[in-house]
Amino acid sequence: MSAARALTKVVVCPLCNYMGDDVNKVVEAITKATPQPRLKCPKCGAEVDANTFVTHLRRHGRIGGKTITCDICGAKVNGEGAFLRHLKEHLVVAVRKGGMDVYYCLVCGAEFITRNSAITHLLKRHSLE
């Protein structure tokens, strides 16, 4: 497998229950794992339905005035929409294959050719919005 990189500093893998900066460990887990209907949140340990995993991660944000602080990596973002998009980037990794980047959804292992496709997938498939 080619070099993998995360969209943010910390990746969250509900398939292997890992949270950290070792992107290659996460890519290896998602390429070997089969999709599961219930996942374990690496942050709090709660068992969560795969379709609502992103919504669950919203609870790991601390609101302070107009900013929301990500409890996973400490990033501060302005507004709920920006925070939701930030959370999704914890669940997408890019892998260089054949001269181009391929993006993986860490919730189900789906593969995409664009970053926006992967993030849209997370919004529509893995949250209730």
C-alpha positions in Angstrom: 0.0 0.0 0.0 1.3 3.5 -0.8 1.8 6.3 1.6 -1.3 7.3 3.5 -2.1 10.7 5.0 -4.8 12.0 7.2 -6.9 15.1 6.5 -6.4 16.1 10.2 -3.7 15.3 12.7 -5.7 12.7 14.5 -7.7 9.9 12.8 -10.5 8.0 14.5 -11.0 4.4 13.5 -14.2 2.8 14.8 -13.3 -0.4 13.1 -10.1 -1.1 15.0 -10.9 1.2 18.0 -7.9 3.4 17.3 -7.5 7.1 17.8 -4.2 8.7 17.0 -1.8 9.9 14.2 -0.7 6.5 12.8 -2.7 6.7 9.5 -1.1 3.5 8.1 -2.4 1.5 11.0 -5.9 2.7 10.3 -5.7 2.1 6.5 -4.5 -1.4 7.2 -7.4 -2.0 9.6 -10.1 -0.7 7.2 -8.7 -2.7 4.2 -8.9 -5.9 6.2 -12.1 -5.3 8.2 -15.6 -6.0 7.1 -18.2 -3.3 7.8 -20.0 -3.6 11.1 -23.5 -2.5 12.1 -22.3 -1.2 15.5 -19.0 0.5 16.2 -17.1 1.4 19.3 -16.3 5.1 19.8 -12.5 5.3 20.4 -13.1 8.5 22.5 -15.7 7.3 25.0 -16.1 3.6 24.4 -19.8 3.8 23.6 -21.3 1.3 21.1 -22.8 3.3 18.3 -24.8 2.4 15.2 -22.6 2.8 12.1 -25.2 5.1 10.4 -25.1 7.6 13.3 -21.4 7.5 14.1 -20.7 11.1 12.9 -23.6 12.4 14.9 -22.3 10.6 18.0 -18.9 12.3 17.6 -20.6 15.7 17.8 -21.0 15.1 21.5 -17.2 15.2 21.8 -17.2 19.0 21.2 -17.0 21.6 23.9 -18.9 24.9 23.2 -17.2 28.0 24.4 -18.8 31.2 23.2 -18.9 31.2 19.4 -16.3 28.5 19.0 -16.5 24.8 19.4 -13.4 22.9 20.6 -12.9 19.4 19.2 -12.4 17.0 22.1 -10.5 14.6 19.8 -7.7 16.9 18.6 -8.2 20.3 20.4 -9.0 22.3 17.2 -11.2 25.3 17.6 -13.8 26.0 14.9 -16.5 28.6 14.5 -20.0 27.2 14.3 -21.8 23.9 14.3 -21.4 23.4 10.5 -17.7 23.9 10.6 -17.4 21.6 13.6 -19.4 18.9 11.8 -17.2 19.1 8.7 -14.1 19.1 10.9 -15.3 15.8 12.6 -15.8 14.2 9.3 -12.2 14.9 8.4 -11.1 12.7 11.3 -12.9 9.9 9.5 -11.3 10.2 6.1 -7.8 9.2 5.0 -6.1 9.7 1.7 -3.9 6.9 0.2 -1.6 7.5 -2.8 -2.3 4.8 -5.4 -1.1 4.7 -9.0 -0.1 8.4 -8.9 -3.4 9.7 -7.5 -5.1 10.0 -4.1 -7.8 7.6 -3.1 -9.9 8.6 -0.1 -11.3 6.0 2.4 -14.2 6.3 4.8 -13.0 5.0 8.1 -16.5 4.1 9.3 -17.2 1.5 6.5 -14.1 1.3 4.4 -15.7 2.7 1.2 -13.3 4.1 -1.3 -13.7 7.5 -3.2 -11.7 9.4 -5.8 -12.3 12.8 -4.4 -12.2 14.2 -0.8 -15.6 15.9 -1.2 -17.2 12.6 -2.3 -15.9 10.9 0.9 -17.1 13.7 3.1 -20.5 13.8 1.4 -20.7 10.0 1.9 -20.1 10.5 5.6 -22.9 13.1 5.8 -25.5 11.1 3.9 -24.6 7.6 5.0 -23.3 7.9 8.5 -25.4 10.6 10.1 -29.0 11.4 10.6 -29.0 14.8 8.9 
